[in-house]
Amino acid sequence: MRPSGRTLDALRPVEIIVNATKHAEGSCIIKCGDTHVLCTASVEKRVPPWLRNTGLGWVTAEYGMLPRATTTRNRREAAAGKQSGRTQEIQRLIGRSLRAGIDRVALGERQITVDCDVLQADGGTRCASITGGWVALRLAINRLMAAGEIKIDPLVDHVAAISCGIYAGQAILDLDYAEDSEAGTDANFVMTGRGGLIEIQSSAEGATFSRSEFDQLMDLAEKGVAELVIAQKEATT
């Protein structure tokens, strides 16, 4: 039995609240159980120096956790003067995941920055950030297309992410913190709406895991991402 009482293949309740902020071209709050992330997409008519005059656009991301997103207060990284290695790793993951779902030629020479700020954490913050970040990106591009600034939709597919793991000897979907902290194997799957794999992060916490167990996790991830894509479609149409 899972601590939450969910079945092995059940997601936490997912809610996506669009247009969560006034000024960003695209924004949402994604709630995956008790993990809540604010995602905003900001459009700039510039690209990094190495992309100037190439005709290619760029999508990048930044990630952070509010000081009281967890059970105890964490010091702001700005106050420490640098980002942690974990933060840098997660925001690079979000950026390259979102770029996998976009045609950078169709985007044109502009940059979209997706900011993912964790309001409340209960496991799976990077996965929620990717899933919600895509919604914010979709909304920002919708605005560009409505204004006539982009003629061809540069988003070629949905992008979503989900965690899976081996908990108490069983493969489970969408780990919350209680499960993640005790899991024997923890994995994050980033996929497209058509089922293409973008990235898999998987590690054993002590005991190894087998090929058959990995296949179980992969099956769960495909199911979970398909459900998240449905939630994305409902939020953006």
Order of alpha helices (4+ residues) and beta strands (2+ residues): beta-beta-beta-beta-alpha-alpha-alpha-beta-alpha-beta-beta-alpha-beta-beta-alpha
